[in-house]
Structure formats: structure tokens, C-alpha cells
């Protein structure tokens, strides 16, 4: 790697020389218009601030998914969506979480892990089913090896359908969920 970077660094192209000024008559590029995820994110920030005193901590729980929903959840953390700037963050322990994000149809082998994780999450808590599999079992709902989604084991507060749901759809669903009376009551108890 050093061999690749040595020449450009010596020439100054990567050495931090000042950028060239714009020629006269050329205007700087205009900023992009507010996108849908920015508007959703700002609304989410206000709801999270109002209902959860500033931050909503979620624990992801994979219950046998194909990892498509996980890739969309990870996309929410990339610099484009950046869910953390809106006051929502993923935590490593269910003991620190305000809610669980469940993905996958809940395989029979992971049934106990789902129950134990739910028991370890402080009450009140949200249970959010992300993807078709977590909502109703998805394409493998008729298999002997899976339950028909998270509701077969635990009461689900929010369902986000899709295979997989787009990150913007997840933002929309979270905002709609925070606007529900049941979720507002849940936040008020916490």
C-alpha cells in the first residue's frame, strides 16, 4: 500500500494542497433538496425526543432469517441514512434496550433464545417485527421447523412487512409506530 501512495504523496496530489478556486462566473453546486428519509428522520427525532427523552435504544434479534432484513437494518446505520443522528441506536445487550427488532420466522431451535432475550429486556418494551418472515412466517411459514413469525411466541407491537423492507419503509413504520396511542402509553410508563 505504501508503494502505491508514495508517488502521489510526493507529488502533492494527496498532500493536502489547497483546492483550486472556482473560475469566475461559475457558481458552486446547489445543495440537494431535502429527501424523504431526511424528513422522516427529523420527524422521528422529534417523536423520540418527546416520547423517550432523547434516545430510543433497539436490540436486534435474529431468529433464523436469511440476512436480507439484517442488510437493510445495517443500511440504516450507513452515512446515507445514519439512523443514530435521529436518536435511534442499536445496542449490544437486551438489558440496555427499549425495544427488540425481530427478524426471521423464529425457528424452533431459536424459540428459547427469543424468549430469554425478551425476558432480559426491561419493561415496558417494544417488539418490532421486521420483514415478512418475522411478521407472519414469510415464505417458510408452512415449514415444520419454524413458527409463523414472532407473534406465535410474543405480542408484537409493530409489524414492518417486506422481503426485505427498504430502509425508508423501516423509517416510515417506526414513525407510524411512535405515533400510535399504544406506543405513546408504553413510552409514558417508561
N, C-alpha and C positions, 0 to 999 in steps of 0.2 A: 504494500500500500504506500509506503514511504517513497518508493521509486516512482510511483505514478504521480504523487503530489509534489515531488521535489522541484521539477521544472516550472510548473505554474506558480508555485510559491516564489521561486527565484525571479520569474518574470514580473511578478506583482499582480497577476490576474486574480489571485486568491489572497493577496496580502493585505487587503483592506484599503486599497487606494480609493480616493473619493470617486463617487459615481459622476459620470458626465452630466452636465446640466442640460436641460431641455432646450432645444433650439427656439428662438423667438417665434412667436405665432403658433406654437404647438402647446395645447392645453394638456394638463395632466389627466389621466384616465379618471372617469367618473366612478364613484362608488356604486356597487351593485345595489339594486333595490332590496328592501327587506324581504327575505324569503319566508316561506310558510313555517319552516322549522324555527326561525328566529322569533316569529310572532308567537308560535306555540310555546316556545321556551320561555319567553318573557311572561306569558300568562301563567305557565307552570311555576315560575319563580315566585310570582305574587301569591298564588294559592299555597305553595309550600311554606312561604314565609308566614302567611296568615294562619294556616292550619297546624303546622308543625314547628313553629317558632324558628324558622330559618333553614332547616335541612331535613330531608327525607332520606333515610338510610335503608337500602334494599339489599337482601341477600339472595343471590341466585342459587337455585336448587335444581340440578339436572336429574330428572327422574327417568332416564332412559331415552333421551332424544337422539336425533340423527345429527345434531350440532348445527343445523341450519338456523334455528332460533338463537343459538348462542352467538353465531357470527353477526346477526343483526343487533343483538344486545351489545356486543363489542363495538359495533359501528356507532352506537350511541356515545361511546367514550372517545372516539377519534376526534381530531381537531375540527372537523367539519360540523359535527353535531354537538360535541362537548357538553354532555348532559350535566357534568359537575358544575359548570358555571351557572346553572339554573337551580342549584341547591339540592340536586338529587345525586346520590353517590352509592356505589356498590361497596359492601363491607365483607370482610372475610369470615366473620362469625355471626351466627344467628342471634347470639346474645346481644349484639350491638345493633340489630336491625329493627326497623319499624314495620317492615313487610318482607314477604317472600315472593320472589319471581320464580314460578314453577314452569319448567319446560319439560316436554316429553309426556308420554301416555301413562306414566307411573307403572313401571314393570313390577311384577310380583316380587322380584328379588330386591327391589329398592323400596318396597312398601314400608318396611320398618325404618329405614333411613329417613324417609319423608316424615313419618310420624314423630321420630325423635327430633328431627330438625324443627318441626312445628312446635313441639313441646319446649324446646330450648329458646324459642323466640318469645321475648317479653310480650305480655298482653297489655293493651289491645294491639293487634297487628293486622296488617292487610295481607291477603293471599291473592296474588295476581297470576292468572294462568296465561302464559304467553305461547301462542301458536295453536293450531288445530289439535295437535296431539294432547296438549295439556287441557284444552277446553272440553273435548269430547272423545278423545282416543285417536282422532285423526285417521289416517289410512290403515292403521293396525288395530282399530277398535274391536274387531271381531276375533282377534288372536287370543288364545288361551293364556298367553304369557303376560298380558297387560290388563290394567284396569281401563275403564272408559274415561280417562282423564283424571284430573285432580279432585273433582267433585265426588268421585266414588269413595274417597277417603276423608276429605276435609271440606268444610264450606268455603267456596271460592267467592271472593268479594268482587273481583274484576276479571272479565274474560277478554282477551285480545286475540281474535281469530286471525288466521292467515297461515300460509305454509311456504315460507316463514313470513311473519308480518314485517312490513317495511319499517325502518326506524321512525319515519314520520308518523306512521299509523300507531306505533307504540306511544309516541309523544301525545298524539290526539287522544288515545284511550286513557292514558294517565291523567290528562287534563280533565276529560269527561268524568273519570272516576273520582277525582278530587272535588268535583262539583256535585256529586251525589250526596243526598242527605244522610245516608247510612255512613258514608265515609267521613262526612263532617262530624257526625256524632262520635264516631270512633276516634277522630283526632281530638275532639273536645275532652274525651275521657282520659287521654294520654297525657 
